[in-house]
Amino acid sequence: MVQHSNSVQIMAYVCGVILLPVYALGPLSLIYLSSNRIADGDWQTLTFLFFVCSALVYFCGKYFFLLVRFLRSLKFSFTFDSKGIVLCKNGQSSFHAWNDLKNSKEYANCQMYCLIDSNGEHLFSIWEYADNYQEFRDAALEHIGI
């Protein structure tokens, strides 16, 4: 069974408490701090600030979304075999064949693997510290190539 232990869940929530405000308010603080430069800045400075703020909004927004999605699925678990996975979510179990999980993605810089079904629905986010993570990754690599 692949699941996040209690200590991993606590660590994830602590990371969420620290990182979610950074991801949400980081771009806004840069825009606020650079607003004094807008009035007296030349076009090169304004262009540079625009691109830096745009990149920061994109990356912080992406990681904010990934972290929230991960924290929402933290209590879920699943088992896997040669046919697919059985996801246990809120006391209900659902089977997903390996072919249905071709849209799954690995986010190496976040140390996460997201199970996504063929409809594009997010099923589960797995942190590499989860129990039996490496066995699952070997099976996923063998069956879906990711």
C-alpha positions as CSV (number, residue, x, y, z in Angstrom):
1,M,0.0,0.0,0.0
2,V,1.3,3.4,-0.9
3,Q,0.4,6.0,1.7
4,H,1.8,8.9,3.6
5,S,2.7,8.1,7.2
6,N,1.6,10.4,10.0
7,S,5.1,11.9,10.4
8,V,5.2,12.7,6.6
9,Q,1.7,14.2,6.8
10,I,2.8,16.5,9.7
11,M,5.9,17.5,7.7
12,A,3.8,18.2,4.7
13,Y,1.4,20.4,6.6
14,V,4.3,22.3,8.2
15,C,5.7,22.9,4.7
16,G,2.3,24.0,3.5
17,V,2.0,26.5,6.4
18,I,5.4,28.0,5.5
19,L,5.2,27.8,1.7
20,L,1.6,28.7,0.8
21,P,1.9,32.3,2.1
22,V,5.3,32.6,0.2
23,Y,3.8,31.4,-3.0
24,A,0.6,33.5,-2.6
25,L,2.2,36.8,-1.4
26,G,5.7,36.6,-3.0
27,P,4.7,38.0,-6.4
28,L,2.5,40.6,-4.8
29,S,5.2,41.8,-2.5
30,L,7.6,42.2,-5.4
31,I,5.1,44.2,-7.4
32,Y,4.4,46.4,-4.3
33,L,8.1,46.9,-3.6
34,S,8.9,47.8,-7.2
35,S,5.9,50.2,-7.6
36,N,8.1,53.1,-6.5
37,R,10.4,52.5,-9.5
38,I,7.5,52.6,-12.0
39,A,6.9,56.3,-11.9
40,D,10.5,57.3,-12.5
41,G,11.8,54.2,-14.3
42,D,13.0,54.1,-17.9
43,W,11.6,51.5,-20.3
44,Q,14.4,49.0,-19.8
45,T,13.8,48.9,-16.0
46,L,10.1,48.7,-16.5
47,T,10.4,45.8,-19.0
48,F,12.8,44.0,-16.7
49,L,10.4,44.4,-13.8
50,F,7.5,43.2,-15.9
51,F,9.2,40.0,-17.0
52,V,10.5,39.3,-13.4
53,C,7.0,39.8,-12.0
54,S,5.4,37.7,-14.7
55,A,7.9,34.8,-14.2
56,L,7.4,35.0,-10.4
57,V,3.6,35.0,-10.8
58,Y,3.8,31.9,-13.1
59,F,6.1,29.8,-11.0
60,C,4.6,30.7,-7.6
61,G,1.1,30.1,-9.0
62,K,2.2,26.7,-10.4
63,Y,3.8,25.6,-7.1
64,F,0.9,27.0,-5.1
65,F,-1.5,24.9,-7.2
66,L,0.6,21.7,-6.9
67,L,1.0,22.1,-3.1
68,V,-2.7,22.7,-2.5
69,R,-3.6,19.7,-4.7
70,F,-1.0,17.6,-2.8
71,L,-2.3,18.6,0.6
72,R,-5.9,17.8,-0.4
73,S,-4.9,14.2,-1.3
74,L,-2.6,13.6,1.6
75,K,-4.9,11.2,3.5
76,F,-5.6,9.0,0.5
77,S,-3.9,5.7,-0.2
78,F,-3.7,3.1,-2.9
79,T,-2.5,-0.4,-3.7
80,F,-1.2,-1.5,-7.0
81,D,-0.5,-4.7,-9.0
82,S,0.1,-5.7,-12.6
83,K,-3.4,-4.7,-13.7
84,G,-3.6,-1.2,-12.1
85,I,-4.2,0.6,-8.9
86,V,-7.1,0.6,-6.3
87,L,-7.4,4.1,-4.9
88,C,-8.9,4.4,-1.4
89,K,-10.4,7.8,-1.1
90,N,-12.7,8.9,1.8
91,G,-13.6,5.2,2.6
92,Q,-14.4,4.4,-1.1
93,S,-12.3,2.3,-3.4
94,S,-12.0,2.7,-7.1
95,F,-10.0,0.7,-9.6
96,H,-7.9,2.4,-12.4
97,A,-6.1,0.4,-15.0
98,W,-2.5,1.3,-15.9
99,N,-3.6,2.4,-19.4
100,D,-6.0,4.9,-17.7
101,L,-3.1,6.6,-15.9
102,K,-1.0,7.6,-19.0
103,N,-1.6,11.3,-18.2
104,S,0.2,11.0,-14.9
105,K,3.2,13.4,-14.4
106,E,6.3,13.5,-12.4
107,Y,7.4,16.8,-10.9
108,A,11.0,16.0,-10.0
109,N,11.8,19.5,-8.6
110,C,8.8,19.1,-6.2
111,Q,9.7,15.4,-5.4
112,M,6.1,14.5,-6.4
113,Y,4.3,12.2,-8.7
114,C,0.7,13.0,-9.6
115,L,-1.7,10.3,-10.7
116,I,-4.0,11.7,-13.4
117,D,-6.6,9.6,-15.2
118,S,-7.4,9.6,-18.9
119,N,-10.1,12.3,-18.3
120,G,-7.5,14.6,-16.8
121,E,-8.8,14.3,-13.3
122,H,-6.2,14.4,-10.5
123,L,-6.5,11.3,-8.4
124,F,-3.5,11.4,-6.0
125,S,-0.3,13.2,-5.4
126,I,2.5,11.1,-4.0
127,W,5.5,12.6,-2.2
128,E,8.7,10.6,-2.5
129,Y,8.7,10.1,1.2
130,A,5.5,8.0,1.1
131,D,5.6,4.3,2.1
132,N,6.4,2.0,-0.8
133,Y,7.0,4.9,-3.1
134,Q,10.0,3.4,-4.9
135,E,8.2,0.1,-5.6
136,F,5.3,2.0,-7.1
137,R,7.6,4.1,-9.2
138,D,9.3,1.0,-10.6
139,A,5.9,-0.5,-11.4
140,A,4.7,2.8,-13.0
141,L,7.8,3.0,-15.1
142,E,7.3,-0.5,-16.3
143,H,3.6,-0.2,-17.1
144,I,3.1,3.4,-18.3
145,G,6.7,4.5,-18.9
146,I,6.6,7.5,-16.6
